[in-house]
Amino acid sequence: MGVSKTEIFTKQQNEIAVFMKAFSHPARISILQNLFEKDTCVCGDLVKEIGLAQATISQHLKELKLLGLIKGKVEGTSVCYCIDEAVWKHMKTLLNTFLDHDIKNQDTCC
């Protein structure tokens, strides 16, 4: 498999792609929705709420954490996760700007 050559794209294009990866799986969307509803959440609660295996939830949590959308802190034997508010706001601004583009010259396009 080839290299993605991310260096040929702008910082903004790369950031949008990274954030959109968070929405590329319904389990991650469900996790984010659960975290918004509860404000904070323990991984075990997500397993019960979503109905996926602990290992699967953990992998999706790891991906969301790598993307920067969530943060977690260890509380005893559990990890409590929540949305990273600053990153979420930044992502919303970036995506709103991107998604707010309008199609121009529809009549002259195929």
MIDOSE-1310 file (N, C-alpha, C; in nm, 2 decimals, decimal comma, always signed):
residues 110
mgvs	+0,08/-0,12/+0,00/+0,00/+0,00/+0,00/+0,09/+0,12/+0,00; +0,05/+0,23/-0,08/+0,13/+0,34/-0,09/+0,12/+0,44/+0,03; +0,21/+0,54/+0,03/+0,21/+0,64/+0,13/+0,10/+0,74/+0,09; +0,03/+0,80/+0,19/-0,08/+0,89/+0,17/-0,04/+1,03/+0,12
ktei	+0,09/+1,06/+0,14/+0,15/+1,19/+0,09/+0,07/+1,31/+0,15; +0,04/+1,30/+0,28/-0,03/+1,41/+0,34/+0,04/+1,54/+0,34; +0,17/+1,54/+0,32/+0,25/+1,66/+0,32/+0,22/+1,75/+0,19; +0,15/+1,69/+0,09/+0,12/+1,78/-0,02/-0,01/+1,85/-0,01
ftkq	-0,08/+1,83/+0,10/-0,21/+1,90/+0,13/-0,19/+2,00/+0,24; -0,28/+2,10/+0,24/-0,27/+2,20/+0,34/-0,29/+2,15/+0,48; -0,25/+2,23/+0,58/-0,27/+2,19/+0,72/-0,42/+2,17/+0,75; -0,50/+2,27/+0,69/-0,65/+2,26/+0,71/-0,71/+2,14/+0,64
qnei	-0,66/+2,10/+0,53/-0,71/+1,98/+0,46/-0,68/+1,85/+0,54; -0,56/+1,85/+0,60/-0,52/+1,74/+0,68/-0,60/+1,73/+0,81; -0,62/+1,85/+0,87/-0,70/+1,85/+0,99/-0,85/+1,81/+0,97; -0,91/+1,85/+0,86/-1,04/+1,81/+0,83/-1,05/+1,66/+0,81
avfm	-0,95/+1,60/+0,74/-0,95/+1,46/+0,71/-0,94/+1,38/+0,84; -0,86/+1,43/+0,93/-0,84/+1,36/+1,06/-0,97/+1,37/+1,14; -1,03/+1,48/+1,15/-1,16/+1,49/+1,22/-1,27/+1,41/+1,16; -1,27/+1,41/+1,02/-1,38/+1,33/+0,96/-1,36/+1,18/+0,98
kafs	-1,24/+1,14/+1,01/-1,21/+1,00/+1,04/-1,29/+0,95/+1,17; -1,31/+1,05/+1,26/-1,39/+1,02/+1,38/-1,53/+0,98/+1,35; -1,59/+1,03/+1,24/-1,72/+1,01/+1,20/-1,74/+0,89/+1,10; -1,63/+0,82/+1,07/-1,63/+0,72/+0,97/-1,68/+0,59/+1,02
hpar	-1,71/+0,58/+1,14/-1,77/+0,45/+1,20/-1,88/+0,48/+1,29; -1,99/+0,41/+1,28/-2,11/+0,44/+1,36/-2,08/+0,42/+1,51; -1,99/+0,33/+1,55/-1,96/+0,31/+1,69/-1,90/+0,44/+1,75; -1,82/+0,50/+1,67/-1,75/+0,63/+1,73/-1,86/+0,74/+1,74
isil	-1,95/+0,75/+1,65/-2,06/+0,84/+1,66/-2,14/+0,82/+1,78; -2,17/+0,69/+1,80/-2,25/+0,65/+1,92/-2,18/+0,68/+2,05; -2,05/+0,66/+2,05/-1,97/+0,69/+2,17/-1,97/+0,84/+2,20; -1,95/+0,92/+2,09/-1,96/+1,07/+2,11/-2,09/+1,11/+2,16
qnlf	-2,20/+1,06/+2,10/-2,33/+1,09/+2,14/-2,36/+1,06/+2,29; -2,31/+0,94/+2,33/-2,32/+0,90/+2,47/-2,24/+0,99/+2,56; -2,13/+1,03/+2,52/-2,05/+1,12/+2,61/-2,11/+1,26/+2,62; -2,18/+1,31/+2,51/-2,25/+1,44/+2,52/-2,37/+1,43/+2,61
ekdt	-2,44/+1,32/+2,61/-2,56/+1,30/+2,69/-2,52/+1,29/+2,84; -2,41/+1,23/+2,87/-2,38/+1,20/+3,01/-2,27/+1,30/+3,06; -2,21/+1,38/+2,98/-2,10/+1,47/+3,01/-1,97/+1,40/+3,04; -1,98/+1,29/+3,12/-1,86/+1,21/+3,14/-1,91/+1,06/+3,14
cvcg	-1,82/+0,97/+3,11/-1,86/+0,83/+3,10/-1,74/+0,74/+3,13; -1,77/+0,62/+3,19/-1,67/+0,52/+3,21/-1,69/+0,42/+3,10; -1,58/+0,36/+3,06/-1,58/+0,27/+2,94/-1,68/+0,16/+2,96; -1,69/+0,10/+3,08/-1,79/+0,00/+3,11/-1,93/+0,04/+3,08
dlvk	-1,96/+0,16/+3,11/-2,10/+0,21/+3,08/-2,12/+0,21/+2,94; -2,02/+0,25/+2,86/-2,04/+0,25/+2,71/-2,06/+0,11/+2,66; -2,00/+0,01/+2,71/-2,02/-0,12/+2,67/-2,17/-0,16/+2,68; -2,23/-0,13/+2,80/-2,37/-0,16/+2,83/-2,46/-0,08/+2,74
eigl	-2,43/+0,05/+2,72/-2,51/+0,14/+2,64/-2,51/+0,11/+2,49; -2,40/+0,08/+2,44/-2,38/+0,06/+2,29/-2,40/-0,09/+2,25; -2,36/-0,18/+2,34/-2,38/-0,32/+2,31/-2,27/-0,39/+2,23; -2,16/-0,33/+2,23/-2,04/-0,39/+2,16/-1,95/-0,44/+2,27
aqat	-1,85/-0,53/+2,23/-1,76/-0,59/+2,32/-1,67/-0,48/+2,38; -1,62/-0,51/+2,50/-1,53/-0,42/+2,57/-1,41/-0,38/+2,48; -1,35/-0,48/+2,42/-1,23/-0,46/+2,33/-1,26/-0,37/+2,21; -1,38/-0,38/+2,16/-1,42/-0,30/+2,04/-1,44/-0,16/+2,09
isqh	-1,51/-0,14/+2,20/-1,53/+0,00/+2,25/-1,39/+0,06/+2,29; -1,30/-0,02/+2,35/-1,17/+0,04/+2,38/-1,09/+0,08/+2,26; -1,10/+0,01/+2,15/-1,04/+0,04/+2,03/-1,09/+0,18/+1,97; -1,22/+0,19/+1,97/-1,28/+0,31/+1,92/-1,25/+0,43/+2,02
lkel	-1,25/+0,41/+2,15/-1,21/+0,51/+2,24/-1,06/+0,56/+2,21; -0,98/+0,46/+2,19/-0,84/+0,49/+2,16/-0,83/+0,57/+2,04; -0,90/+0,54/+1,93/-0,90/+0,62/+1,81/-0,95/+0,76/+1,83; -1,06/+0,78/+1,91/-1,11/+0,91/+1,93/-1,01/+0,99/+2,02
kllg	-0,94/+0,92/+2,11/-0,84/+0,99/+2,19/-0,73/+1,04/+2,10; -0,68/+0,95/+2,01/-0,57/+0,98/+1,92/-0,61/+1,10/+1,83; -0,74/+1,11/+1,79/-0,78/+1,22/+1,71/-0,80/+1,35/+1,79; -0,79/+1,33/+1,92/-0,80/+1,45/+2,01/-0,94/+1,49/+2,05
likg	-1,04/+1,42/+2,01/-1,18/+1,46/+2,04/-1,22/+1,43/+2,18; -1,16/+1,33/+2,24/-1,20/+1,30/+2,38/-1,07/+1,30/+2,46; -1,09/+1,31/+2,59/-0,98/+1,29/+2,68/-1,03/+1,20/+2,79; -0,93/+1,14/+2,86/-0,97/+1,04/+2,97/-0,88/+1,06/+3,09
kveg	-0,93/+1,02/+3,20/-0,85/+1,02/+3,32/-0,88/+0,89/+3,40; -0,77/+0,84/+3,46/-0,78/+0,71/+3,53/-0,85/+0,74/+3,67; -0,95/+0,67/+3,70/-1,02/+0,68/+3,83/-1,03/+0,54/+3,89; -0,93/+0,50/+3,97/-0,92/+0,37/+4,02/-0,89/+0,27/+3,91
tsvc	-0,98/+0,17/+3,89/-0,95/+0,07/+3,78/-1,02/+0,11/+3,65; -1,09/+0,22/+3,65/-1,16/+0,27/+3,53/-1,10/+0,39/+3,47; -1,13/+0,42/+3,35/-1,09/+0,54/+3,28/-1,22/+0,62/+3,25; -1,23/+0,74/+3,29/-1,34/+0,83/+3,27/-1,32/+0,91/+3,15
ycid	-1,40/+0,91/+3,05/-1,38/+0,98/+2,92/-1,48/+1,10/+2,91; -1,44/+1,20/+2,85/-1,53/+1,31/+2,82/-1,48/+1,38/+2,69; -1,57/+1,46/+2,63/-1,53/+1,54/+2,51/-1,43/+1,65/+2,54; -1,33/+1,66/+2,46/-1,24/+1,77/+2,48/-1,30/+1,90/+2,42
eavw	-1,35/+1,98/+2,50/-1,43/+2,10/+2,46/-1,35/+2,19/+2,36; -1,23/+2,22/+2,39/-1,15/+2,31/+2,30/-1,13/+2,24/+2,16; -1,10/+2,12/+2,16/-1,08/+2,05/+2,03/-1,21/+2,04/+1,95; -1,32/+2,01/+2,03/-1,45/+2,00/+1,96/-1,49/+2,13/+1,90
khmk	-1,47/+2,24/+1,97/-1,50/+2,37/+1,91/-1,42/+2,40/+1,79; -1,29/+2,37/+1,80/-1,20/+2,39/+1,68/-1,25/+2,31/+1,56; -1,28/+2,18/+1,59/-1,33/+2,10/+1,48/-1,46/+2,15/+1,42; -1,55/+2,20/+1,50/-1,68/+2,25/+1,45/-1,65/+2,38/+1,36
tlln	-1,56/+2,46/+1,40/-1,53/+2,58/+1,32/-1,47/+2,54/+1,19; -1,38/+2,45/+1,19/-1,31/+2,40/+1,07/-1,41/+2,33/+0,98; -1,49/+2,24/+1,03/-1,59/+2,17/+0,95/-1,70/+2,26/+0,90; -1,75/+2,35/+0,98/-1,85/+2,45/+0,94/-1,80/+2,53/+0,82
tfld	-1,68/+2,58/+0,83/-1,62/+2,66/+0,72/-1,62/+2,57/+0,59; -1,57/+2,45/+0,60/-1,57/+2,36/+0,49/-1,71/+2,33/+0,43; -1,80/+2,29/+0,52/-1,93/+2,25/+0,48/-2,02/+2,36/+0,43; -1,98/+2,49/+0,46/-2,06/+2,60/+0,43/-2,03/+2,65/+0,28
hdik	-1,94/+2,58/+0,21/-1,92/+2,61/+0,07/-2,05/+2,58/-0,01; -2,08/+2,67/-0,10/-2,19/+2,65/-0,19/-2,14/+2,61/-0,33; -2,22/+2,54/-0,40/-2,19/+2,50/-0,54/-2,21/+2,62/-0,63; -2,11/+2,64/-0,71/-2,12/+2,76/-0,80/-2,14/+2,71/-0,94
nqdt	-2,21/+2,78/-1,02/-2,22/+2,75/-1,17/-2,28/+2,61/-1,19; -2,39/+2,58/-1,12/-2,46/+2,45/-1,14/-2,50/+2,43/-1,29; -2,54/+2,54/-1,35/-2,59/+2,53/-1,49/-2,49/+2,50/-1,59; -2,36/+2,52/-1,56/-2,25/+2,50/-1,65/-2,18/+2,36/-1,62
cc	-2,22/+2,29/-1,53/-2,16/+2,17/-1,49/-2,24/+2,05/-1,54; -2,18/+1,94/-1,55/-2,24/+1,82/-1,60/-2,36/+1,78/-1,52
